């Protein structure tokens, strides 16, 4: 029943989808669901479908809050340390943020990476995945006191952020694993991510051999 409701909701404009006001209240779509094929942007500013961006390759997708977030920058740096191992397993690595393409490019000055970065500035993908929440006005003002302007970072006034999330997506664009944590200070351990990735690749190989 829930899968049917989700399928119906995904047919509606994303502006009509309810978005929770707390990170703890997100309701992510289920593992086994195809990645919603909504439009995102490359770091150069070109529009591209989310599934097209994966190019039919097993993919680790990491959703982070923005280049202004020190915990996100640390996570992005740690991902570089396991990138070769993910490559050896056949995975590509993609990181997605509500930052507009220009903000993503500026962020590379702080944390240079050579894996793909995508902009979900309109928050279409994080809403479709059910991992978005709305930042309250008091927190918006608090962030501004720290020199963080979410509207400037995304180019939108939706005030939406993703709960930090890791997805593993297979060659068919189906989500096979999800890790989300409402505590933005806690990120998936890189070693644990590698273990899950290796396990899923092993399961796929076994299935293909049968």
N, C-alpha and C positions, 0 to 999 in steps of 0.2 A: 504493500500500500504506500509506504513512504517513498519507494522508488518511483511509483506512478505519479505521486504528487510533485516530486522533484522534476520529473520529466515535463509536467505541465507548467511548472513555474519557470523552467528554463526557456519556455516559448514566449514569455512575457518580457517587455522591456525591463532591463536590469534596474532602472530607476524605481520600479514598482516593488522590487524585492525588499522585504523587511530586513533591516540590518540592526543587530543588537547594539546596545549602548555600553556593553561591558565585554571585555575579552573573554571572560569566563562563560559567557552565554552563547558563544558561536555554536553552530550546528553544521559541521562539515559534511559534504556529500560522502557517500560510502565508498570504501575500497571496493574495486570491481566496477566502478562507474567510469565511463569514458571522460577524458579531460574535456571540459567545455571548450568548444572551438570558437572563442570570442577573439576580437581583435586586440592586439597589444602593439607595442612599438619597439623597433630595434633602437640601439643606442644612437644610430644615425638619424632616427626620426621617421623611418619608413613603417607603415602599417603592415602587420602580418598576423595570420591566424595562429592561435596558440599551438595547435597541433602541427601546423606547417613548420613552426619554429623548431619542432623536435625532429623533423626530417625522417620520421619513421625509425628512429634510433632509440634504444632503451635510454631513458633520461632520468637524471636526478634533478628535480626542480626544487630550488630553495627560495622561499618567500621571506623577504626581510623588510624591515620598516623604512629604511632609508639611509642615505650616506651620512646623515646627521647623527645616527645612533651608534655610539661606541661599541655596544654589544654586537651589533650587526657587522661593523667593520672587523671586529675580532673574528667573528664567524667566517666572513668572507676570506680573511687571511688564512684561517685554519683549513678551509676547503682547498686552498692551493696545495697544501701538504699531502692531500690524498688524491689529487687530480690524476696523477699518473696511474695510481692503483685503479681508479674508476675507469680510466681509459683502457687499461689492460683487461678489465672485466667486460668491456664493450659498451660502457655508458658514456654519454655526453653529460656535461654539467652545465646547468642554466640557473641563473639567479634572477629573481623577479622582484621589483620594488614599485611602490606608487610614485617614486621620483620620476619626473619628466625626463626625457632623454638628455637634455642639457644638464640637469642635476646629476644624472648618472655619470656623465662624462667628467663633471667636476669632481665627483667622488673618486674617480680613478686616480686623481692626484694624491688622495689620502691612502687608498688601498688599491694599488695596481693589481689587476687580475687578467688572465688571458683566457678565461672561459666566458661564455656568452652572458651578457646582461640584457634584460628586457624591461621595458617600462610598462607598467599597468597604471598609468597616471589617472585614467578615468575610473579605475577600480572595478572594471567589468569582470576581470578574471577572479579576483579575490572574492567578489560578491557571489559570482556563479559557483565558486568552490565552497562557499559558506564559511570562510575563514576571516571575513572582514568584520570590524566593529567600528562604531562611531566614537571619536574622541570627544569628551564633553567640553563645554566652554571653559570651565575652570582650568582644565589641563591645557587647553589651547593657549590660554593666557600665561600659564606657568611656563610652557615651552617658549613662548615669546620672550619671557624674562631671561631664558637661557640662550637667546639668540636663534631659536629654532622656529621657523615659519613654515608650517605644513602646507599652506596655500601656495607659497612661493616655490616649495619643493616640488609639488605635484602640478601646479598650474590650475588647480581646481579648488572649489570651496566645499567639497563633500566631507572633509575632515575624517576620512576613512583610512584605517591602517589594517594590515593583516596581522593576525596572531602568527608569530614566527612558525613556519611550517616547512616540512620536508616531504616531498612526494617522490615516489619511484613510479615511473610510467613505462609501460612496455611498448613494443614496436607497433602495436595496434592503437596506441594512445589511451590505453586503459590504465587507471590508477591501481597499482598493485600493493602500495604501502603508503601510509601517512603517519607522520609524527607532528603533533601540534602541542604547544605549551603556552597557556595564557600568561605565564610569568615570562616577560620578555627578556629577563636576565638569564634564563635557562635555555640553552640550545642543545640540539642533538649532538652527542659525542661523535667525532669523526670516525673513531674506531668502530663504534656501534653501527654507524651508517655503512661502513665498508662491509661489515658482517652481514647486514641485511641485504645489501646489494649482491654479495656473493651467493647468499642463500637463494635469492630469487632467480639468479642466473642459473644456478644448479637445478632448481625446480623446472625452469623452462627447458633446459637441456634434456632432462629426464622425460618431460612430456613429449618433446620432439622425437625422442628415440623410440617411443612406444608406438 
